[in-house]
Amino acid sequence: MTSTVPEGLYYTKEHEWLKVTANTAVAGITHYAQESLGDLVFVELPAVGALLKQHKEFAVVESVKAASEVYAPVSGEVLAVNEELSSSPELINQSPYDQGWIAKIRIEDESELEDMMDAEEYEQYLKEIA
């Protein structure tokens, strides 16, 4: 079985992922999250310049099944958002870790990364909640 959890990213129990480069990061929702939600039809993006608090809502993804909040994996400032999601929310379904990214964040406190899981820990977590 091929893993759907890429190495080198950080993960939350709320199924967000974070790719960190220096003090900035790209955030999105995991393959598990998008698959659980089903076909996405709308994404409410955060505003560029918004200040995020870890574990607080920063985006909303809406599918044919339900709307779901997306929580900030880390605190920081939104540097950019994926504007393509406004017209093509299905990018999250098609490519959750690449084209389906939601926001780029300047990390305020790198110690918050210590609370997140690596790929192996997240895979184990997925088995536990299955």
PyMOL commands that place a pseudoatom at each C-alpha (Angstrom):
pseudoatom trace, name=CA, resn=MET, resi=1, chain=A, elem=C, hetatm=0, pos=[0.000, 0.000, 0.000]
pseudoatom trace, name=CA, resn=THR, resi=2, chain=A, elem=C, hetatm=0, pos=[1.333, 3.416, -0.945]
pseudoatom trace, name=CA, resn=SER, resi=3, chain=A, elem=C, hetatm=0, pos=[1.396, 5.970, 1.842]
pseudoatom trace, name=CA, resn=THR, resi=4, chain=A, elem=C, hetatm=0, pos=[-0.661, 9.112, 1.380]
pseudoatom trace, name=CA, resn=VAL, resi=5, chain=A, elem=C, hetatm=0, pos=[1.350, 10.892, 4.068]
pseudoatom trace, name=CA, resn=PRO, resi=6, chain=A, elem=C, hetatm=0, pos=[4.393, 12.642, 2.572]
pseudoatom trace, name=CA, resn=GLU, resi=7, chain=A, elem=C, hetatm=0, pos=[7.631, 12.743, 4.554]
pseudoatom trace, name=CA, resn=GLY, resi=8, chain=A, elem=C, hetatm=0, pos=[9.157, 16.054, 5.573]
pseudoatom trace, name=CA, resn=LEU, resi=9, chain=A, elem=C, hetatm=0, pos=[5.940, 17.802, 6.598]
pseudoatom trace, name=CA, resn=TYR, resi=10, chain=A, elem=C, hetatm=0, pos=[4.422, 18.557, 9.979]
pseudoatom trace, name=CA, resn=TYR, resi=11, chain=A, elem=C, hetatm=0, pos=[0.876, 17.365, 10.784]
pseudoatom trace, name=CA, resn=THR, resi=12, chain=A, elem=C, hetatm=0, pos=[-1.848, 18.229, 13.281]
pseudoatom trace, name=CA, resn=LYS, resi=13, chain=A, elem=C, hetatm=0, pos=[-4.533, 16.034, 14.828]
pseudoatom trace, name=CA, resn=GLU, resi=14, chain=A, elem=C, hetatm=0, pos=[-7.056, 18.261, 13.016]
pseudoatom trace, name=CA, resn=HIS, resi=15, chain=A, elem=C, hetatm=0, pos=[-5.529, 17.042, 9.706]
pseudoatom trace, name=CA, resn=GLU, resi=16, chain=A, elem=C, hetatm=0, pos=[-3.648, 20.117, 8.587]
pseudoatom trace, name=CA, resn=TRP, resi=17, chain=A, elem=C, hetatm=0, pos=[-0.162, 19.847, 7.133]
pseudoatom trace, name=CA, resn=LEU, resi=18, chain=A, elem=C, hetatm=0, pos=[2.692, 22.331, 7.209]
pseudoatom trace, name=CA, resn=LYS, resi=19, chain=A, elem=C, hetatm=0, pos=[5.810, 22.512, 5.029]
pseudoatom trace, name=CA, resn=VAL, resi=20, chain=A, elem=C, hetatm=0, pos=[8.472, 24.603, 6.720]
pseudoatom trace, name=CA, resn=THR, resi=21, chain=A, elem=C, hetatm=0, pos=[11.250, 26.473, 4.915]
pseudoatom trace, name=CA, resn=ALA, resi=22, chain=A, elem=C, hetatm=0, pos=[13.359, 28.740, 7.158]
pseudoatom trace, name=CA, resn=ASN, resi=23, chain=A, elem=C, hetatm=0, pos=[10.822, 30.819, 9.142]
pseudoatom trace, name=CA, resn=THR, resi=24, chain=A, elem=C, hetatm=0, pos=[8.006, 30.534, 6.618]
pseudoatom trace, name=CA, resn=ALA, resi=25, chain=A, elem=C, hetatm=0, pos=[5.623, 27.682, 5.964]
pseudoatom trace, name=CA, resn=VAL, resi=26, chain=A, elem=C, hetatm=0, pos=[2.970, 26.512, 3.533]
pseudoatom trace, name=CA, resn=ALA, resi=27, chain=A, elem=C, hetatm=0, pos=[-0.216, 25.069, 5.043]
pseudoatom trace, name=CA, resn=GLY, resi=28, chain=A, elem=C, hetatm=0, pos=[-3.058, 22.946, 3.753]
pseudoatom trace, name=CA, resn=ILE, resi=29, chain=A, elem=C, hetatm=0, pos=[-5.309, 20.044, 4.683]
pseudoatom trace, name=CA, resn=THR, resi=30, chain=A, elem=C, hetatm=0, pos=[-4.218, 16.434, 4.426]
pseudoatom trace, name=CA, resn=HIS, resi=31, chain=A, elem=C, hetatm=0, pos=[-5.240, 13.766, 1.961]
pseudoatom trace, name=CA, resn=TYR, resi=32, chain=A, elem=C, hetatm=0, pos=[-7.219, 12.131, 4.779]
pseudoatom trace, name=CA, resn=ALA, resi=33, chain=A, elem=C, hetatm=0, pos=[-9.134, 15.369, 5.433]
pseudoatom trace, name=CA, resn=GLN, resi=34, chain=A, elem=C, hetatm=0, pos=[-9.996, 16.048, 1.810]
pseudoatom trace, name=CA, resn=GLU, resi=35, chain=A, elem=C, hetatm=0, pos=[-11.021, 12.439, 1.286]
pseudoatom trace, name=CA, resn=SER, resi=36, chain=A, elem=C, hetatm=0, pos=[-13.238, 12.530, 4.389]
pseudoatom trace, name=CA, resn=LEU, resi=37, chain=A, elem=C, hetatm=0, pos=[-14.921, 15.732, 3.228]
pseudoatom trace, name=CA, resn=GLY, resi=38, chain=A, elem=C, hetatm=0, pos=[-15.542, 14.576, -0.331]
pseudoatom trace, name=CA, resn=ASP, resi=39, chain=A, elem=C, hetatm=0, pos=[-15.726, 16.887, -3.334]
pseudoatom trace, name=CA, resn=LEU, resi=40, chain=A, elem=C, hetatm=0, pos=[-14.864, 20.419, -2.252]
pseudoatom trace, name=CA, resn=VAL, resi=41, chain=A, elem=C, hetatm=0, pos=[-17.050, 23.172, -3.705]
pseudoatom trace, name=CA, resn=PHE, resi=42, chain=A, elem=C, hetatm=0, pos=[-15.854, 26.284, -1.845]
pseudoatom trace, name=CA, resn=VAL, resi=43, chain=A, elem=C, hetatm=0, pos=[-12.823, 27.500, 0.087]
pseudoatom trace, name=CA, resn=GLU, resi=44, chain=A, elem=C, hetatm=0, pos=[-12.869, 30.589, 2.305]
pseudoatom trace, name=CA, resn=LEU, resi=45, chain=A, elem=C, hetatm=0, pos=[-9.303, 31.851, 2.406]
pseudoatom trace, name=CA, resn=PRO, resi=46, chain=A, elem=C, hetatm=0, pos=[-7.718, 34.001, 5.110]
pseudoatom trace, name=CA, resn=ALA, resi=47, chain=A, elem=C, hetatm=0, pos=[-6.763, 37.582, 4.309]
pseudoatom trace, name=CA, resn=VAL, resi=48, chain=A, elem=C, hetatm=0, pos=[-3.166, 38.311, 3.389]
pseudoatom trace, name=CA, resn=GLY, resi=49, chain=A, elem=C, hetatm=0, pos=[-1.632, 40.044, 6.396]
pseudoatom trace, name=CA, resn=ALA, resi=50, chain=A, elem=C, hetatm=0, pos=[-3.971, 38.356, 8.873]
pseudoatom trace, name=CA, resn=LEU, resi=51, chain=A, elem=C, hetatm=0, pos=[-2.366, 37.342, 12.157]
pseudoatom trace, name=CA, resn=LEU, resi=52, chain=A, elem=C, hetatm=0, pos=[-3.042, 33.716, 13.022]
pseudoatom trace, name=CA, resn=LYS, resi=53, chain=A, elem=C, hetatm=0, pos=[-3.093, 31.989, 16.381]
pseudoatom trace, name=CA, resn=GLN, resi=54, chain=A, elem=C, hetatm=0, pos=[-2.194, 28.320, 16.536]
pseudoatom trace, name=CA, resn=HIS, resi=55, chain=A, elem=C, hetatm=0, pos=[-5.265, 26.050, 16.677]
pseudoatom trace, name=CA, resn=LYS, resi=56, chain=A, elem=C, hetatm=0, pos=[-7.669, 28.905, 15.782]
pseudoatom trace, name=CA, resn=GLU, resi=57, chain=A, elem=C, hetatm=0, pos=[-9.766, 28.852, 12.608]
pseudoatom trace, name=CA, resn=PHE, resi=58, chain=A, elem=C, hetatm=0, pos=[-8.082, 30.472, 9.615]
pseudoatom trace, name=CA, resn=ALA, resi=59, chain=A, elem=C, hetatm=0, pos=[-9.987, 29.051, 6.639]
pseudoatom trace, name=CA, resn=VAL, resi=60, chain=A, elem=C, hetatm=0, pos=[-13.139, 27.118, 5.805]
pseudoatom trace, name=CA, resn=VAL, resi=61, chain=A, elem=C, hetatm=0, pos=[-13.495, 24.319, 3.274]
pseudoatom trace, name=CA, resn=GLU, resi=62, chain=A, elem=C, hetatm=0, pos=[-16.965, 23.376, 2.111]
pseudoatom trace, name=CA, resn=SER, resi=63, chain=A, elem=C, hetatm=0, pos=[-17.833, 20.132, 0.405]
pseudoatom trace, name=CA, resn=VAL, resi=64, chain=A, elem=C, hetatm=0, pos=[-21.007, 18.582, -0.887]
pseudoatom trace, name=CA, resn=LYS, resi=65, chain=A, elem=C, hetatm=0, pos=[-21.214, 16.898, 2.554]
pseudoatom trace, name=CA, resn=ALA, resi=66, chain=A, elem=C, hetatm=0, pos=[-20.387, 19.706, 5.006]
pseudoatom trace, name=CA, resn=ALA, resi=67, chain=A, elem=C, hetatm=0, pos=[-18.383, 22.811, 5.803]
pseudoatom trace, name=CA, resn=SER, resi=68, chain=A, elem=C, hetatm=0, pos=[-15.307, 22.366, 7.950]
pseudoatom trace, name=CA, resn=GLU, resi=69, chain=A, elem=C, hetatm=0, pos=[-13.019, 24.835, 9.678]
pseudoatom trace, name=CA, resn=VAL, resi=70, chain=A, elem=C, hetatm=0, pos=[-9.305, 24.698, 8.984]
pseudoatom trace, name=CA, resn=TYR, resi=71, chain=A, elem=C, hetatm=0, pos=[-7.155, 25.526, 11.999]
pseudoatom trace, name=CA, resn=ALA, resi=72, chain=A, elem=C, hetatm=0, pos=[-3.852, 27.358, 11.897]
pseudoatom trace, name=CA, resn=PRO, resi=73, chain=A, elem=C, hetatm=0, pos=[-1.064, 24.820, 12.474]
pseudoatom trace, name=CA, resn=VAL, resi=74, chain=A, elem=C, hetatm=0, pos=[1.136, 27.623, 13.835]
pseudoatom trace, name=CA, resn=SER, resi=75, chain=A, elem=C, hetatm=0, pos=[0.819, 31.256, 14.882]
pseudoatom trace, name=CA, resn=GLY, resi=76, chain=A, elem=C, hetatm=0, pos=[2.025, 33.856, 12.431]
pseudoatom trace, name=CA, resn=GLU, resi=77, chain=A, elem=C, hetatm=0, pos=[1.209, 36.238, 9.613]
pseudoatom trace, name=CA, resn=VAL, resi=78, chain=A, elem=C, hetatm=0, pos=[-0.452, 35.180, 6.367]
pseudoatom trace, name=CA, resn=LEU, resi=79, chain=A, elem=C, hetatm=0, pos=[2.023, 36.092, 3.616]
pseudoatom trace, name=CA, resn=ALA, resi=80, chain=A, elem=C, hetatm=0, pos=[0.038, 34.734, 0.658]
pseudoatom trace, name=CA, resn=VAL, resi=81, chain=A, elem=C, hetatm=0, pos=[-3.040, 32.669, -0.123]
pseudoatom trace, name=CA, resn=ASN, resi=82, chain=A, elem=C, hetatm=0, pos=[-3.729, 30.252, -2.948]
pseudoatom trace, name=CA, resn=GLU, resi=83, chain=A, elem=C, hetatm=0, pos=[-6.094, 32.401, -5.052]
pseudoatom trace, name=CA, resn=GLU, resi=84, chain=A, elem=C, hetatm=0, pos=[-6.620, 29.510, -7.487]
pseudoatom trace, name=CA, resn=LEU, resi=85, chain=A, elem=C, hetatm=0, pos=[-8.762, 27.803, -4.837]
pseudoatom trace, name=CA, resn=SER, resi=86, chain=A, elem=C, hetatm=0, pos=[-11.408, 30.539, -5.227]
pseudoatom trace, name=CA, resn=SER, resi=87, chain=A, elem=C, hetatm=0, pos=[-12.258, 29.329, -8.716]
pseudoatom trace, name=CA, resn=SER, resi=88, chain=A, elem=C, hetatm=0, pos=[-10.966, 25.755, -8.408]
pseudoatom trace, name=CA, resn=PRO, resi=89, chain=A, elem=C, hetatm=0, pos=[-11.526, 24.392, -4.869]
pseudoatom trace, name=CA, resn=GLU, resi=90, chain=A, elem=C, hetatm=0, pos=[-11.199, 20.886, -6.286]
pseudoatom trace, name=CA, resn=LEU, resi=91, chain=A, elem=C, hetatm=0, pos=[-7.424, 21.439, -6.407]
pseudoatom trace, name=CA, resn=ILE, resi=92, chain=A, elem=C, hetatm=0, pos=[-7.409, 20.381, -2.758]
pseudoatom trace, name=CA, resn=ASN, resi=93, chain=A, elem=C, hetatm=0, pos=[-9.034, 17.059, -3.722]
pseudoatom trace, name=CA, resn=GLN, resi=94, chain=A, elem=C, hetatm=0, pos=[-6.733, 16.562, -6.684]
pseudoatom trace, name=CA, resn=SER, resi=95, chain=A, elem=C, hetatm=0, pos=[-3.452, 17.664, -5.116]
pseudoatom trace, name=CA, resn=PRO, resi=96, chain=A, elem=C, hetatm=0, pos=[-3.745, 18.338, -1.362]
pseudoatom trace, name=CA, resn=TYR, resi=97, chain=A, elem=C, hetatm=0, pos=[0.007, 18.672, -0.775]
pseudoatom trace, name=CA, resn=ASP, resi=98, chain=A, elem=C, hetatm=0, pos=[0.988, 20.668, -3.874]
pseudoatom trace, name=CA, resn=GLN, resi=99, chain=A, elem=C, hetatm=0, pos=[-1.552, 22.649, -5.912]
pseudoatom trace, name=CA, resn=GLY, resi=100, chain=A, elem=C, hetatm=0, pos=[-4.102, 22.545, -3.077]
pseudoatom trace, name=CA, resn=TRP, resi=101, chain=A, elem=C, hetatm=0, pos=[-2.090, 24.537, -0.527]
pseudoatom trace, name=CA, resn=ILE, resi=102, chain=A, elem=C, hetatm=0, pos=[-4.128, 27.160, 1.327]
pseudoatom trace, name=CA, resn=ALA, resi=103, chain=A, elem=C, hetatm=0, pos=[-1.767, 29.760, 2.799]
pseudoatom trace, name=CA, resn=LYS, resi=104, chain=A, elem=C, hetatm=0, pos=[1.844, 30.740, 3.265]
pseudoatom trace, name=CA, resn=ILE, resi=105, chain=A, elem=C, hetatm=0, pos=[2.583, 31.779, 6.829]
pseudoatom trace, name=CA, resn=ARG, resi=106, chain=A, elem=C, hetatm=0, pos=[5.489, 33.615, 8.484]
pseudoatom trace, name=CA, resn=ILE, resi=107, chain=A, elem=C, hetatm=0, pos=[5.999, 31.535, 11.613]
pseudoatom trace, name=CA, resn=GLU, resi=108, chain=A, elem=C, hetatm=0, pos=[5.854, 33.580, 14.798]
pseudoatom trace, name=CA, resn=ASP, resi=109, chain=A, elem=C, hetatm=0, pos=[7.053, 30.933, 17.249]
pseudoatom trace, name=CA, resn=GLU, resi=110, chain=A, elem=C, hetatm=0, pos=[8.994, 27.947, 15.932]
pseudoatom trace, name=CA, resn=SER, resi=111, chain=A, elem=C, hetatm=0, pos=[8.590, 26.131, 19.250]
pseudoatom trace, name=CA, resn=GLU, resi=112, chain=A, elem=C, hetatm=0, pos=[4.951, 25.459, 18.214]
pseudoatom trace, name=CA, resn=LEU, resi=113, chain=A, elem=C, hetatm=0, pos=[6.312, 22.969, 15.671]
pseudoatom trace, name=CA, resn=GLU, resi=114, chain=A, elem=C, hetatm=0, pos=[7.262, 20.707, 18.578]
pseudoatom trace, name=CA, resn=ASP, resi=115, chain=A, elem=C, hetatm=0, pos=[3.551, 19.989, 19.191]
pseudoatom trace, name=CA, resn=MET, resi=116, chain=A, elem=C, hetatm=0, pos=[3.057, 18.685, 15.656]
pseudoatom trace, name=CA, resn=MET, resi=117, chain=A, elem=C, hetatm=0, pos=[3.541, 15.157, 14.284]
pseudoatom trace, name=CA, resn=ASP, resi=118, chain=A, elem=C, hetatm=0, pos=[5.952, 13.926, 11.622]
pseudoatom trace, name=CA, resn=ALA, resi=119, chain=A, elem=C, hetatm=0, pos=[4.743, 11.619, 8.820]
pseudoatom trace, name=CA, resn=GLU, resi=120, chain=A, elem=C, hetatm=0, pos=[5.304, 8.421, 10.800]
pseudoatom trace, name=CA, resn=GLU, resi=121, chain=A, elem=C, hetatm=0, pos=[3.476, 9.738, 13.858]
pseudoatom trace, name=CA, resn=TYR, resi=122, chain=A, elem=C, hetatm=0, pos=[0.596, 11.025, 11.714]
pseudoatom trace, name=CA, resn=GLU, resi=123, chain=A, elem=C, hetatm=0, pos=[0.224, 7.666, 9.956]
pseudoatom trace, name=CA, resn=GLN, resi=124, chain=A, elem=C, hetatm=0, pos=[0.078, 5.983, 13.364]
pseudoatom trace, name=CA, resn=TYR, resi=125, chain=A, elem=C, hetatm=0, pos=[-2.526, 8.529, 14.472]
pseudoatom trace, name=CA, resn=LEU, resi=126, chain=A, elem=C, hetatm=0, pos=[-4.644, 7.763, 11.389]
pseudoatom trace, name=CA, resn=LYS, resi=127, chain=A, elem=C, hetatm=0, pos=[-4.559, 4.060, 12.279]
pseudoatom trace, name=CA, resn=GLU, resi=128, chain=A, elem=C, hetatm=0, pos=[-5.661, 4.858, 15.825]
pseudoatom trace, name=CA, resn=ILE, resi=129, chain=A, elem=C, hetatm=0, pos=[-8.697, 6.882, 14.735]
pseudoatom trace, name=CA, resn=ALA, resi=130, chain=A, elem=C, hetatm=0, pos=[-9.744, 4.473, 11.953]
for i in range(1, 130): cmd.bond("trace and resi %d" % i, "trace and resi %d" % (i + 1))
show_as sticks, trace
zoom trace
